[in-house]
Amino acid sequence: MSSPARAVRAVLISQVLLGGAIVGLDLWRAPGAAAPGLYAPPSQGPSVRPYRPDLRPSDPSQPGAPAMRPMPEALEFDQADGAITVTGQIAPGDADRFVEWLDRTRPEATRVALDSSGGSVSDALAIGRTIRGAGWATRVGDGAVCLSACPYILAGGTDRQVAPGGVVGVHQHYFGQNTILPAFMAVSDLQRAQAGVMDYLVQMGVDLRLMPLALRTPPAEINVLEPEQMADLRLTTPAES
C-alpha cells in the first residue's frame, strides 16, 4: 500500500475513534489556567506539549521579558522588515479581513511572516489559498510560533521556511461544530471537513502523513514538529541557495 493510501486509511480510522469523544468536548482551557510549558518536559512522547491559544512564548530578543505574552484574539496584519506580518489567533472571518487588508494596503512584500497560535481551520485554508494564489513565500521566524491551524497557512507559501527558533505544531482540528448534535451527525461533518483539509494539503504539495500526527494529539496539547519532520513532510521547502 502506498504512503498516501496508508495516510488516508489512518485518517479514516482516526475519525471513527474520535466519534465517541466529540459530544461535550471542551477545546478551550479556562483563562485563569496556568501558562503552558511549551518548552517544558513533554506530557507524552518526545514532542507533545501543553497548548494555550491565547499565549505565545516571549520574544527571545528581549532579555528579562515574561516567559509568555498575550496572543491577539484575531489576526493582525501589517508590513515590517520587507514582509507581510500575520499575528494572532485565527478568528472566524479573518480570511475575508485578510483579503480586505490586502486590497486596502496593496503591500509590495512577497513574503508572509507568521506568528499564530491557530484557530479557525476554514479561515486558515482560505488564507493559505490567497497566499498561494499570489505566489508568496511563508516563514516562521525566530521566536515565532505557528500552531494548530497555522501550519495550513504556512503550507500556502511557494517557498516555506522555519527559522531554528521558530515553533511549528499540530493537533486535532476544530471546525466549530455544534457538539449538541447527535454524534453520528457531528462525525459526518467532521469527516467532510477533514477531507477538505486533505485535498488542500495535496494541492499545496504537503505529504498527507502530517494528518495522523495531528489527529493523535488532543486539542489541549500540541505536537511540536522537528525540522527534519517538516522537511520530510514537505511542510518546509529546501532553503534557497
C-alpha positions in Angstrom: 0.0 0.0 0.0 1.4 3.4 -1.0 2.2 6.1 1.6 -0.8 8.3 0.6 -3.1 5.3 0.8 -1.8 4.4 4.3 -2.2 8.1 5.4 -5.8 8.2 4.2 -6.6 4.9 5.9 -5.1 6.1 9.2 -7.1 9.3 9.0 -10.4 7.4 8.4 -9.7 5.1 11.3 -8.9 8.1 13.5 -12.3 9.7 12.6 -14.2 6.6 13.8 -12.2 6.6 17.1 -12.9 10.3 17.6 -16.6 10.0 17.1 -17.4 9.0 20.7 -15.4 11.9 22.1 -17.0 14.7 20.1 -20.1 15.4 22.2 -19.3 17.8 25.0 -15.6 18.2 24.1 -14.2 21.3 25.7 -11.4 22.6 23.4 -10.5 25.8 25.4 -8.9 25.9 28.8 -10.1 28.4 31.3 -8.5 31.9 31.0 -7.1 31.6 34.5 -5.3 28.3 33.9 -1.6 28.2 34.2 0.6 29.2 31.2 1.6 26.2 29.1 5.1 24.9 29.4 5.7 25.0 25.6 9.4 24.2 26.3 8.9 22.2 29.4 9.3 18.4 29.5 6.7 16.8 27.3 3.5 15.4 28.7 3.6 12.4 26.4 6.0 11.4 23.7 9.1 13.3 22.7 7.3 16.3 21.2 3.9 16.9 22.8 3.5 20.0 24.9 0.6 21.7 26.6 -1.3 24.2 24.4 -2.9 27.6 25.1 -4.1 29.6 22.1 -4.2 32.9 24.0 -0.5 32.9 24.9 2.8 32.7 23.0 6.5 32.5 24.1 8.3 35.7 24.9 10.4 37.4 22.3 13.9 35.9 22.8 15.5 39.3 21.7 14.1 40.9 24.9 16.1 39.6 27.9 14.1 39.6 31.1 10.7 39.6 29.4 7.9 37.4 30.8 8.0 33.7 29.8 4.7 34.1 28.0 2.9 37.0 26.4 -0.7 37.5 25.1 -1.6 36.4 21.6 -4.2 38.7 19.9 -7.7 37.2 19.7 -7.9 37.7 16.0 -5.2 38.0 13.3 -3.5 41.3 12.9 -1.9 42.3 9.6 1.0 44.7 9.0 4.2 45.2 7.0 7.6 45.1 8.7 11.1 44.3 7.5 10.0 43.7 4.0 7.4 41.1 4.9 3.6 40.9 5.5 3.2 40.0 9.1 0.3 37.8 10.2 0.0 37.7 14.0 -2.6 36.3 16.5 -5.3 33.7 16.8 -7.2 32.8 13.7 -10.7 34.0 14.3 -13.8 33.3 12.1 -13.8 35.9 9.3 -10.1 36.5 9.3 -9.7 35.2 5.8 -12.1 37.9 4.5 -10.4 40.5 6.7 -7.0 39.5 5.2 -8.3 40.0 1.6 -9.8 43.4 2.6 -6.5 44.4 4.2 -4.6 43.4 1.0 -7.0 45.3 -1.2 -6.6 48.4 1.1 -2.8 48.4 1.6 -1.5 46.8 -1.6 1.7 45.6 0.0 4.8 45.2 -2.1 6.3 42.4 0.1 6.2 38.9 -1.4 6.9 37.1 1.9 4.4 36.4 4.8 5.8 36.1 8.3 3.6 34.1 10.6 3.3 34.2 14.4 0.0 32.5 15.2 -1.4 30.0 17.8 -4.0 28.9 15.3 -7.8 28.8 15.4 -10.3 28.6 12.6 -9.3 25.9 10.2 -11.5 27.1 7.3 -10.1 30.6 7.6 -6.5 29.2 7.7 -7.2 27.2 4.5 -8.6 30.3 2.8 -5.7 32.5 3.8 -3.3 29.8 2.6 -5.0 29.7 -0.8 -4.8 33.5 -1.0 -1.1 33.3 -0.4 -0.5 30.6 -2.9 -2.6 32.5 -5.5 -0.3 35.5 -5.0 2.8 33.4 -5.3 4.2 34.5 -1.9 6.6 32.8 0.4 5.8 32.0 4.0 8.2 31.9 7.0 8.0 31.3 10.8 10.8 33.4 12.3 13.0 33.0 15.3 10.8 33.2 18.5 7.5 33.0 16.5 5.0 30.1 16.7 2.8 28.5 14.0 0.4 26.1 15.8 -2.9 24.3 15.4 -4.4 25.6 12.1 -1.5 28.0 11.3 0.6 25.3 9.6 -2.1 25.3 6.8 -1.2 29.0 6.2 2.4 28.1 6.2 1.7 25.4 3.6 0.3 28.1 1.3 3.7 29.5 0.6 5.5 28.7 -2.6 8.7 28.8 -0.5 8.2 27.7 3.1 10.9 28.2 5.8 11.0 27.9 9.6 13.8 29.6 11.5 15.8 27.5 14.0 14.0 29.3 16.9 10.5 29.0 15.3 8.0 26.5 16.7 5.5 24.7 14.4 3.0 22.3 15.9 -0.2 20.4 15.1 -3.1 18.8 16.9 -6.7 17.6 16.4 -8.8 20.0 14.3 -11.7 22.2 15.5 -14.2 23.2 12.8 -16.7 24.8 15.0 -19.2 22.0 15.0 -22.2 22.2 17.3 -21.4 19.4 19.8 -25.1 19.2 20.9 -25.8 17.4 17.6 -26.0 13.6 17.6 -22.6 12.1 17.5 -23.1 10.5 14.1 -24.0 13.8 12.5 -21.0 15.6 14.1 -18.7 12.8 12.9 -20.1 13.1 9.3 -19.5 16.9 9.3 -16.0 16.4 10.7 -15.1 13.8 8.1 -16.2 16.1 5.3 -14.1 18.9 6.8 -11.1 16.6 7.2 -11.5 15.6 3.5 -11.3 19.3 2.6 -8.0 19.6 4.6 -6.6 16.6 2.9 -7.5 18.0 -0.5 -5.8 21.2 0.4 -2.6 19.6 1.6 -2.3 17.6 -1.7 -2.8 20.8 -3.7 -0.1 22.6 -1.7 2.3 19.7 -2.1 2.4 18.6 1.6 2.6 15.0 2.5 -0.6 13.5 4.0 1.4 11.8 6.7 1.0 15.2 8.5 -2.6 14.3 9.3 -2.1 11.4 11.7 0.4 13.5 13.6 -2.4 16.0 14.2 -5.2 13.5 14.8 -3.3 11.7 17.5 -2.7 14.8 19.6 -5.6 16.1 21.8 -6.8 19.7 21.4 -5.4 20.7 24.8 -1.9 19.7 23.6 0.4 20.5 20.6 2.7 18.1 18.7 5.8 20.2 18.0 7.4 19.2 14.7 11.1 18.8 14.3 12.9 20.4 11.4 13.6 17.0 9.9 9.9 16.1 10.1 8.8 19.3 8.4 11.3 18.8 5.6 10.3 15.1 5.2 6.6 16.0 5.1 7.3 18.9 2.6 5.8 21.3 5.0 9.0 23.3 4.6 10.9 23.6 1.3 14.7 23.4 0.7 16.3 26.7 1.5 17.3 28.7 -1.5 21.0 29.0 -2.0 
